[in-house]
Amino acid sequence: MELIYSALLLHKLGKEVNEENVKSIVVAAGSKVDESKIKSLVASLKGVDIAKELENASLVAAMPTSGNDSGKAPEKKEEKPKEEKKEATAEGLSALFG
């Protein structure tokens, strides 16, 4: 997660998101440096317009997902377990034992 945050911080500061810059932020934060993950992140972000992606993410987060605008989690309806017919159970046991 710290790698994502470092990329966002670099973007916010107007700096280039490259391996050296990401690594320096991770080191400054006191986190363990994983070179392969840093390389993977930088390669994944190559050619990505971070500002546009952040704008799209903000729009998606602001969209209501249901009619529940109260901020509370929707209540779950408890499902009653289906009652098995005793006769069917008895028939199944008789089939096993003859």
N, C-alpha and C positions, 0 to 999 in steps of 0.2 A: 504494500500500500504506500510505503514511503517513496517508492519510485514514481508512482502516479502523482503524488503530492509534489515531488521535486519537479516533475515536468510541468505541472500547473503553475508552480511558483516561477519557474524560468519563463514560461509564457507570459505571466502577469508582469514580470519585470522587463519584458521585451528582449530577453536573451535567447540565444539559440539553444534548442533542446538537443544536446549532443552528449556523448558518453562522458567526456571530461567534466562538463558542467553538472550533469546528474550525479556523477560520482562525488564531486566536491560537496554537493548539498547533503548527500547521504552520509558522508564522513563527518560533516559539520553537525549533523543531527545526532551523531553518536551511534549510528546504526551499522550493522554488518554489511559490507559491500559484496555483492554477488555480480561479478563481471558479466556472466552469461545473461542474467536477467536484465542488466542495464543495456547490453547490446540488443537483446530482444525488444525491449521497450523502445529504444531509439529507432530500430528498424521498423517497428510497428507504426510509429508516429511519422515516419518519413512520408511526406506528401499530404499529410492530414492537416486541414485547417482547424486548429484547436478552437479558435474563437467561434467559428461556425458550429462546431460540435457542441460547445458549451451552450450556445444560444438554443440549439435544438433540444438539448437536455433540459434546459430551463423551461422551455415551452411544454415539454412532455410532463415534467414534474408539476407544472401549474394546472394541467388539465384535470378536471374532476373525473374520477374513474367510475363513480356510481352516484346515485341520488342521495347518498348519505353525506351531507355537508356539515354534520355536527362535529366532525373531527374524531368521533368515537369509532372504534372498530365495530363493524357490523356484528350483530348478535348471531351466534350460530344456533340453528335449530337442532334440537336433539332428535336424533332418529331412533325410534324404538326398534329394538331387534325384532326381526320377523319371528313370529311364533311358529315353531315346527309342529306339524301335526303328529300327535302321538301314534296314530295308526300307521303313518308312513314309516316311522322309526321302528315300530314293531315288525312291520313287513320286511324291512331291511335286515333286521336281526334274524328273522326266520329264514331268510334266503341264505344267510351264512351258515346256519346250523341245521338246515333241513327241515 
